Amino acid sequence: MNFDFADLIYDIVADCSDNVPTRYLVNDACVLSGKPLVSASALRMEGQLTVYNYCGGPCYRCLYPVPPPPETVTNCSDGGVLGVVPGIMGCFQALEVLKIASGQGSSCGQQLVMFDALDTRFRSIKLRPKQAGCAVCGENPSVSQLMDYEAFCGSAATDKCRKLNLLSKDQRITVQDYKSIMDNAEPHLLLDVRPPVEVDICHLPFSLNIPLSSLEERKSEHMQLLQERISQLKQQMEGDCRPPVYVICKLGNLSQKAVQVVEKMSGSEVDRITVKDISGGLMAWAKRIDPTFPQY
Ligand SMILES: [Zn+2]
């Protein structure tokens, strides 16, 4: 990537992006040009704020030398955010920019401020110091110019929702397939793995809500519920076929993870079932099947 740092006429940079490649890109540009980076983020009911590359403090790479696996990253369009939270974090971010610009300085150079909107509480934790072995701000940096950050992170530099592809074709059905399953009243279990707050906004009839996090943690009350519903389904069905479980979420990413989690469950929990993801989730349902279905 060609970039002339002489063109960087800014004194302070504020990162308001919501994806990992851009965070690395902005961090490296700030380190290479010696500018402080006021960084804020928000997800669901939480926000974070820190100033990187400032007064001898760490840079983003000092804290995160290796990008996380793309499928483990949740951004706002995927995980949701209460709109006020980025507003609050944005105001604090602007405050730190103004403090640095006016010479009063920021106290966030080596600390992370965390905002919990649920408890209406701010907490601060001290960050690890600048790392001598950091690839960009360390003693022998291997990064001396900007690079291909999408390749480095294995994901696109976009804040739009990523479409994961974790499952094979035969582990997925389309919303049209599911519509005909519904219309034909074929026995099945519809598992909605979104957080309850989203299920309260809208859901398909007869769905069982078990959030992905509860599946991952094998929460006993939820496991029992799932087992009961599968047992009922087995009783409804004749013959020796494997009862189908279809997993749905908002966009079809969490549901793919949930299919993998359910498939890994031990025999007694979910014995002899077929589990598939509904591709594109409820937003695909709203787009292709039922335009009156709420979109959020
Ligand atoms: Zn660093």
Boltz pocket constraint, residues with backbone or C-beta under 6 A from the ligand:
constraints:
  - pocket:
      binder: B
      contacts: [[A, 58], [A, 59], [A, 60], [A, 61], [A, 62], [A, 63], [A, 130], [A, 131], [A, 134], [A, 135], [A, 136], [A, 137], [A, 138]]
      max_distance: 6.0
